[in-house]
Amino acid sequence: NVYSVASGVVVNITYPRYSGACGNHIVYVFHNINGVQYTTSYWHMINVSVSVGQNVTPNTVLGHMGGLHSEDSCAYGTHVHLNLFRGLSTNNSGRINPRIMMPQIPGEWVYFRR
């Protein structure tokens, strides 16, 4: 399962335009954390369990991890790709390092379960 990193509102969902499209299903969640606005996006999901406009919490399942190359041309194994943006972003510009806000995120190539 893929969960939101914080409470927020689903502002965009990108569905694959064709079989094997890069990113597969992508969910964008807008957050207001201590008066600062952020957007997170979650890539390479095989399906989506939320809808645009839905309020979510860290306990909300956004969807399920995908990432097999047969379903997503830019992935080679099951995983989720987390992006963090300052402000409202649904066009992938202005990414910032998620570790700035969430230092507890493990390093690259670390595998963990919720």
C-alpha positions in Angstrom: 0.0 0.0 0.0 1.0 3.6 -0.6 0.1 6.1 2.1 0.1 9.9 2.2 3.0 11.4 4.1 0.7 13.9 5.8 -2.9 15.1 5.8 -4.0 16.9 2.7 -6.3 17.0 -0.3 -5.8 15.0 -3.6 -5.4 17.7 -6.3 -4.5 15.6 -9.3 -4.3 12.1 -10.5 -2.5 11.1 -13.7 -3.6 7.9 -15.3 -1.4 6.1 -17.9 -2.2 7.4 -21.5 -1.1 4.0 -22.9 0.0 0.6 -21.6 3.5 0.9 -20.2 3.5 4.7 -19.8 6.3 6.1 -17.6 5.0 6.7 -14.1 1.9 4.6 -14.5 -0.6 6.0 -12.0 0.5 9.2 -10.2 -1.3 10.9 -7.3 -0.7 14.5 -6.2 -1.6 15.6 -2.6 -1.6 19.2 -1.4 -0.7 19.8 2.2 -0.7 22.8 4.6 1.9 22.0 7.3 2.3 24.7 10.0 1.2 27.3 7.5 3.6 26.2 4.8 2.1 24.7 1.6 3.6 21.6 -0.1 2.6 19.1 -2.7 3.7 15.5 -2.7 3.4 13.1 -5.6 3.5 9.3 -5.6 4.6 7.6 -8.9 4.6 4.1 -10.2 1.4 2.8 -8.6 -0.5 0.0 -10.3 -3.9 1.5 -9.2 -5.4 4.4 -7.4 -7.7 4.2 -4.4 -8.6 7.9 -4.0 -10.2 10.6 -6.1 -9.5 14.3 -6.8 -10.9 16.5 -4.0 -10.7 13.8 -1.4 -9.3 14.6 2.0 -6.6 12.2 3.0 -4.6 11.4 6.2 -1.4 9.4 6.7 -3.7 6.4 7.2 -5.3 6.8 3.8 -4.3 4.3 1.2 -3.6 6.3 -2.0 -3.1 3.2 -4.1 -0.8 0.2 -4.5 2.8 0.0 -5.5 3.6 -1.0 -9.0 6.8 -0.5 -11.0 7.1 -3.6 -13.0 8.7 -2.8 -16.3 5.9 -4.6 -18.2 3.4 -2.0 -16.8 5.7 1.1 -16.5 8.4 1.8 -19.0 10.7 3.7 -16.6 10.6 1.3 -13.7 12.3 -2.0 -13.2 10.9 -3.2 -9.9 8.1 -2.6 -7.4 8.5 0.7 -5.6 7.0 4.1 -5.1 8.7 7.4 -6.2 8.0 10.2 -3.8 8.4 13.8 -4.9 8.0 16.9 -2.7 7.3 20.4 -4.0 6.9 23.7 -2.1 3.5 25.2 -2.8 0.9 23.7 -5.2 2.5 21.8 -8.0 1.0 19.3 -10.5 3.6 19.8 -13.3 6.7 18.4 -11.5 8.6 21.7 -11.4 10.4 22.9 -8.3 11.1 19.6 -6.6 12.8 19.8 -3.2 14.6 17.0 -1.4 12.0 15.2 0.8 14.7 14.6 3.5 14.6 18.4 4.2 11.1 17.9 5.7 11.2 14.2 6.6 14.7 13.3 7.8 13.4 9.9 8.9 13.2 8.7 5.3 15.8 6.0 4.8 18.6 6.4 2.4 18.6 5.3 -1.3 18.2 1.6 -1.9 16.8 0.9 1.6 13.8 -1.3 1.7 11.2 -1.1 4.4 7.7 -2.0 5.3 5.0 0.1 7.0 
